[in-house]
Amino acid sequence: MIKFLFKGILRDRSRSLFPFLIVTAGVFLTVALYCYIKGAEASFIQSNANLLSGHVRVMTRAYAQEVDQIPNDLALTELQSLLQDLQARFPGFIWTPRIRFGGLLDVPDENGETRSQGPAAGMAVRLLSSPTSEIERLDLKKSVVRGRLPERPKEVLISDEFARKLGLNPGERATLISSTMFGSMSLTNFIVAGTIRFGITAMDKTAMIADLGDIQEALDMEDAAGEVLGFSKDSVYRQRQVNEMAVSFNSSQSHSSADLSPVMMTLRDLPGMAYTIDRLSYVAAVIVGIFLLVMSLVLWNAGLLGSLRRYGEIGVRLAIGESKGHLYRSMIYESLLIGFLGTLAGTGLGLTLSYYLQAKGIDISSMMKNAAMMIPNVLHSQVTPFAYVIGFLPGLLATLLGTSIAGRGIYKRQTAQLFKELET
Amino acid sequence: MKKILSSVPLIFVLAASAQAQTLSADQILDRIDENAVAGNRTSVVEMIIHSRRATRTLKLKSWVQGEDKAFTEFLEPARERGTKMLKLGDQLWTYSPDADRTISISGHMLRQSIMGSDLSYEDMLEDRKLRLVYEATVAGEETIIDRPCWVLELKAKAGDVAYYSRKIWVDRERFVLLREVRFAKSGRELKTLEVKSIIRAQNRWVQNDVVFKDALKAGDGTEFIIQSIEFDAAIPESLFTKASLRK
């Protein structure tokens, strides 16, 4: 039966080509969009984890409440002891302290007077201490535009856009004007080792990357840090795992209600992060749903057109004794076959494009000029195992629905009038 | 006779009280400014910052000339030693010996606290005579640290002030502020000042121990204790120059 139908589809393209193309196009778009949304979601999570919050983040309760203001006066103290504790309790994670800081970067002229000045959004990470995975995690080597990575204390990286705005070149001196952990004004000289471009608009405007030790000294934060970030060793974010870790850690701290006791939060606890992740998943589901609906409508229409075109064929088959049920079922099988072939073709094309976009990505920087979120300027697709099968849902279901609805016309044909109809 | 003698002090008190009652709010402000604003003044002050996390003590020396010129040098602790500030009119600079840089404090930086205290750079600039800046009304009388006080409500004459309104408690005899609350235009309380003790120095009454508190900041405020003060001291004019910051 299948062989018979298959031959029919191949030999009479008028009945199969249009539905096949519709299914192929729909499945292609579904697969490509699904992979792109998955890629955007993964990029979004990874960017935020690497640059902002890790997979989990430990800070003081008071700091967590005002985290947007970067309140370093509420930073974690007794840092080494905390790091040892975290390492012992959660060995599957890499723990790294960071200090985020704000301030003014002031560029002096030859007389020491201010030549240019601008607000800096700084991040202190372990750049010089060994071993450190921060350089790889922040992808600093690839991000360098001019100059080099810091090799000595008091050397920093600043974003290339910021450097150009300040008229600052690698090798030149700049003074960071900030506040110490105790609120005193802090003026510290740094040498710009290089300029960088993260490819994230929110970071590229005013970013400054310094060694943790230098900033601890500058901001009077000995054995202290604003945050300790935890990354799973295989770099995969697992919500259930980090939830369990946070509950375990926080319950062990529950004896202490002090504002300055540490608290662990997950990536999802970042303001707006849960909403964004949920929204991306929702969008992926909506896209599949919309394609399913649209393709069903188109294929229903195609089925109606096909029925009209195959009016005579259906009439002859009914006239020679084929039952309406058998005819209806054979058309359903035929549509499933077309759906299957279209899905294979669409999935193949969709995956091809997705693999290409996984490697090359799409530059969305023109849309992100004023973005404050940690979204990379180039979004890559991500091909997941589910991408291989997601097209089958709309591909098969749409053809099935379309033909089921259109095929109902078979039952409306009156056998008594068949020969009369065929004569005309 | 005895009755008459015993009533003499009472007569003086009543006379003084009658004189005080006749003072208008503006006259009270004049007397405050007269007591507070000196030609020249040098002082060594201990600044104890009771922040949310810890208590820190800093020591500073300041040289003040009239309302427009002031020079401050931090003496302790070691980390802050040599940090200097210069005020000339409405301009302010700070010098850091570690960075060997002189930075102009302006714009939003004026709102930042000095050394983590409850005092902002803006507060430091706000040294004009009250009479020139505010319109005052007498709102009542109260007793603060066993001293009878007038309660005055001050409202800014113009918009170029850090605090739109203030409520001050003024010692009726000494014309020195014993308590003060500073408000934003919205009516929100911004800063408070509580005087703990007063000393007499060179015919002036001086607030010797003051707690200044930023109402929007956690912690127990910043205590300023005057260790020494001298009025009309000789101050070289060259001190009030940017060049002196780096010396």
Chai-1 contact restraints between the chains, C-beta under 6 A:
chainA,res_idxA,chainB,res_idxB,connection_type,confidence,min_distance_angstrom,max_distance_angstrom,comment,restraint_id
A,T175,B,A99,contact,1.0,0.0,6.0,A-B,restraint_1
A,T175,B,R101,contact,1.0,0.0,6.0,A-B,restraint_2
A,F182,B,R56,contact,1.0,0.0,6.0,A-B,restraint_3
A,F182,B,G116,contact,1.0,0.0,6.0,A-B,restraint_4
A,G183,B,S113,contact,1.0,0.0,6.0,A-B,restraint_5
A,G183,B,G116,contact,1.0,0.0,6.0,A-B,restraint_6
A,S184,B,M115,contact,1.0,0.0,6.0,A-B,restraint_7
A,S184,B,G116,contact,1.0,0.0,6.0,A-B,restraint_8
A,L187,B,S96,contact,1.0,0.0,6.0,A-B,restraint_9
A,L187,B,A99,contact,1.0,0.0,6.0,A-B,restraint_10
A,L187,B,R101,contact,1.0,0.0,6.0,A-B,restraint_11
A,T188,B,A99,contact,1.0,0.0,6.0,A-B,restraint_12
A,N189,B,A99,contact,1.0,0.0,6.0,A-B,restraint_13
